[in-house]
Amino acid sequence: MLTGASTTDILTLLRTPPGERPALYARADACRRAAHGDGVPLRGIVEFSNICANDCLYCGIRAANAGVHRYRMSAEEILAVARRLPESGQNTIVLQSGEAPSPAGDARLGRLIARLKAETPLAVTVSVGNRPRATYAAWRAAGMDRYLLRFETSDAALFARLHPACTLAERLRCLADLRDLGVQVGSGFMIGLPGETHARLAANIALCRDLDLDMVGIGPFIAHPATPLAGVPNAWAADPEMHFVAIAVLRLAHPRAHIPATTAFDALFPDPSGRDLALVRGANVFMPSATPGRYRGDYLLYPDKPCVDEDAGMCAFCTAGRIVRLGRSIAEGPGHALSRAPGAAP
């Protein structure tokens, strides 16, 4: 473990030579096992809307992309999906959408959260972007357990270039508000943003550790072809294994965090499966898509997204098989955050 390690220590591990990386992965996997065991929590993602007011320079559902067929699932559609999740061991629902704040929409989401908590046994994670503290408080009162809001990069200037009308300071303020409200907080970053260096990657990992996040989602930068960054290569194109090095070092720097094997790993590493590799190199959570098949093709944040043509039942079946083949099991229970240091907020 790197508990208490400096950014310099993190940087040193990120520079592990290729021949020594298998030992790094083994060390990270042992750290994962010691902290979380061999059970893999399953969290079903429902991408309930692709309507977005933002114009992030890499994202396929950005507001300026007129080629996107916009949709929003009804509460009844979402609840129908949610009721089926426990059958396949998925004990958390992740409600994800584009960022489109409005008083009516935020109130509607609050009512949905309350119904999910009243009508299902699921833990509820929400991921819909920046909101005022009062909105987060209302969702928390409705029963929201967790919130996922990635900071994407610890470099404030780069963040501002990539995310018009938003700042890194605003994003960090939202994370602080959520933590203060007692919500389990998830964040994370993209690996391989334009110009990324080992030093910037180390700073990203150090920020995750310093924020003491309950969940850290990281994944490769892959720009959608209908965006301003179309064709811009991942900064680690010449050394793609750095994506797994980052997961391993993140695990060692922040042992208690839940780290999902994010879908984008399969897009960049289709064979062998990138998500399977992530699970044996430090990750411990799997997040199968529970979005109904008719909507999946309209929620393309990046190209070559896997499982677009499958239905939710097939994703859950496939996930179970992958976990068993890795010698792991599906974790029971909601998969809540591990305890922080004594005296820390829940």
FENZI-V467369 format. One record per residue. N is the residue number from 1. RES is the residue in three letters. PSI is psi as a letter, one per 30 degrees, with the letter a starting at -180 (999 if undefined). BURIAL is # if it has 24 or more other C-alpha atoms within 12 Angstrom, else .. Layout:
# FENZI-V467369
n->(N	N)
res->(RES	RES)
psi->(PSI	PSI)
burial->(BURIAL	BURIAL)
This chain:
# FENZI-V467369
n->(1	2	3	4	5	6	7	8	9	10	11	12	13	14	15	16	17	18	19	20	21	22	23	24	25	26	27	28	29	30	31	32	33	34	35	36	37	38	39	40	41	42	43	44	45	46	47	48	49	50	51	52	53	54	55	56	57	58	59	60	61	62	63	64	65	66	67	68	69	70	71	72	73	74	75	76	77	78	79	80	81	82	83	84	85	86	87	88	89	90	91	92	93	94	95	96	97	98	99	100	101	102	103	104	105	106	107	108	109	110	111	112	113	114	115	116	117	118	119	120	121	122	123	124	125	126	127	128	129	130	131	132	133	134	135	136	137	138	139	140	141	142	143	144	145	146	147	148	149	150	151	152	153	154	155	156	157	158	159	160	161	162	163	164	165	166	167	168	169	170	171	172	173	174	175	176	177	178	179	180	181	182	183	184	185	186	187	188	189	190	191	192	193	194	195	196	197	198	199	200	201	202	203	204	205	206	207	208	209	210	211	212	213	214	215	216	217	218	219	220	221	222	223	224	225	226	227	228	229	230	231	232	233	234	235	236	237	238	239	240	241	242	243	244	245	246	247	248	249	250	251	252	253	254	255	256	257	258	259	260	261	262	263	264	265	266	267	268	269	270	271	272	273	274	275	276	277	278	279	280	281	282	283	284	285	286	287	288	289	290	291	292	293	294	295	296	297	298	299	300	301	302	303	304	305	306	307	308	309	310	311	312	313	314	315	316	317	318	319	320	321	322	323	324	325	326	327	328	329	330	331	332	333	334	335	336	337	338	339	340	341	342	343	344	345	346)
res->(MET	LEU	THR	GLY	ALA	SER	THR	THR	ASP	ILE	LEU	THR	LEU	LEU	ARG	THR	PRO	PRO	GLY	GLU	ARG	PRO	ALA	LEU	TYR	ALA	ARG	ALA	ASP	ALA	CYS	ARG	ARG	ALA	ALA	HIS	GLY	ASP	GLY	VAL	PRO	LEU	ARG	GLY	ILE	VAL	GLU	PHE	SER	ASN	ILE	CYS	ALA	ASN	ASP	CYS	LEU	TYR	CYS	GLY	ILE	ARG	ALA	ALA	ASN	ALA	GLY	VAL	HIS	ARG	TYR	ARG	MET	SER	ALA	GLU	GLU	ILE	LEU	ALA	VAL	ALA	ARG	ARG	LEU	PRO	GLU	SER	GLY	GLN	ASN	THR	ILE	VAL	LEU	GLN	SER	GLY	GLU	ALA	PRO	SER	PRO	ALA	GLY	ASP	ALA	ARG	LEU	GLY	ARG	LEU	ILE	ALA	ARG	LEU	LYS	ALA	GLU	THR	PRO	LEU	ALA	VAL	THR	VAL	SER	VAL	GLY	ASN	ARG	PRO	ARG	ALA	THR	TYR	ALA	ALA	TRP	ARG	ALA	ALA	GLY	MET	ASP	ARG	TYR	LEU	LEU	ARG	PHE	GLU	THR	SER	ASP	ALA	ALA	LEU	PHE	ALA	ARG	LEU	HIS	PRO	ALA	CYS	THR	LEU	ALA	GLU	ARG	LEU	ARG	CYS	LEU	ALA	ASP	LEU	ARG	ASP	LEU	GLY	VAL	GLN	VAL	GLY	SER	GLY	PHE	MET	ILE	GLY	LEU	PRO	GLY	GLU	THR	HIS	ALA	ARG	LEU	ALA	ALA	ASN	ILE	ALA	LEU	CYS	ARG	ASP	LEU	ASP	LEU	ASP	MET	VAL	GLY	ILE	GLY	PRO	PHE	ILE	ALA	HIS	PRO	ALA	THR	PRO	LEU	ALA	GLY	VAL	PRO	ASN	ALA	TRP	ALA	ALA	ASP	PRO	GLU	MET	HIS	PHE	VAL	ALA	ILE	ALA	VAL	LEU	ARG	LEU	ALA	HIS	PRO	ARG	ALA	HIS	ILE	PRO	ALA	THR	THR	ALA	PHE	ASP	ALA	LEU	PHE	PRO	ASP	PRO	SER	GLY	ARG	ASP	LEU	ALA	LEU	VAL	ARG	GLY	ALA	ASN	VAL	PHE	MET	PRO	SER	ALA	THR	PRO	GLY	ARG	TYR	ARG	GLY	ASP	TYR	LEU	LEU	TYR	PRO	ASP	LYS	PRO	CYS	VAL	ASP	GLU	ASP	ALA	GLY	MET	CYS	ALA	PHE	CYS	THR	ALA	GLY	ARG	ILE	VAL	ARG	LEU	GLY	ARG	SER	ILE	ALA	GLU	GLY	PRO	GLY	HIS	ALA	LEU	SER	ARG	ALA	PRO	GLY	ALA	ALA	PRO)
psi->(l	g	k	g	l	l	e	e	e	e	e	e	e	f	g	k	l	e	f	g	e	e	e	e	e	e	e	e	e	e	e	e	e	e	e	f	a	g	k	j	k	k	j	k	k	j	i	f	k	g	k	k	f	l	h	k	f	f	k	f	g	l	e	f	j	f	g	k	j	k	l	k	k	l	e	e	e	e	e	e	e	e	f	f	e	f	f	g	g	j	g	k	k	j	j	k	l	l	j	i	k	k	e	e	e	e	e	e	e	e	e	e	e	e	e	e	e	e	f	l	g	k	k	j	k	k	i	g	a	k	l	l	e	e	e	e	e	e	e	e	f	f	g	k	e	l	k	k	j	k	f	e	k	f	j	e	e	e	e	e	e	f	i	k	g	l	l	e	e	e	e	e	e	e	e	e	e	e	e	f	f	g	k	k	k	k	a	a	l	k	k	g	l	k	g	k	l	e	e	e	e	e	e	e	e	e	e	e	e	e	f	h	k	e	k	j	j	l	l	k	k	j	k	k	f	h	l	f	g	k	f	k	l	k	f	g	e	f	i	f	f	f	e	e	e	e	e	e	e	e	e	e	f	i	e	f	k	k	j	k	j	l	e	f	e	f	e	e	i	f	j	l	k	e	e	e	e	e	f	g	g	f	l	f	k	k	i	l	k	g	k	k	e	f	f	e	f	f	i	j	f	l	l	h	k	l	g	e	g	l	l	e	e	e	e	e	e	e	e	e	e	e	e	e	f	f	g	l	l	k	k	l	l	f	h	l	k	l	k	a	l	k	f	l	l	999)
burial->(#	#	.	.	.	.	#	.	#	#	#	.	#	#	#	#	.	.	.	.	#	.	.	#	#	#	#	#	#	#	#	#	#	.	#	#	#	#	#	#	#	#	#	#	#	#	#	#	#	#	#	#	#	#	#	#	#	#	#	#	#	#	#	.	#	.	.	#	.	#	.	#	#	.	#	.	.	#	#	.	#	#	#	#	#	#	.	#	#	#	#	#	#	#	#	#	#	#	#	#	.	.	.	.	.	#	.	.	#	#	#	#	#	#	#	#	#	.	.	#	#	#	#	#	#	#	#	#	#	#	#	.	.	.	#	#	#	#	#	#	.	#	#	#	#	#	#	#	#	#	#	#	#	#	#	.	.	.	#	.	.	#	#	.	.	#	#	#	.	#	#	#	.	#	#	#	#	#	#	.	#	#	#	#	#	#	#	#	#	#	#	#	#	#	.	#	#	#	#	#	#	#	#	#	#	#	#	#	#	#	#	#	#	#	#	#	#	#	#	#	#	#	#	#	#	#	#	.	#	.	.	.	#	#	#	#	.	.	.	.	#	#	#	#	#	#	#	#	#	#	#	#	#	#	#	#	#	#	#	#	#	#	#	#	#	#	#	#	#	.	.	.	.	#	#	#	#	#	#	#	#	#	#	#	#	#	#	#	#	#	#	#	.	.	#	#	#	#	#	#	#	#	#	#	#	#	#	#	.	.	#	#	#	.	#	#	#	.	#	#	.	#	#	.	.	.	.	#	#	#	#	.	.	#	#	#	#	#	.	.	.	.	.	.	.	.)
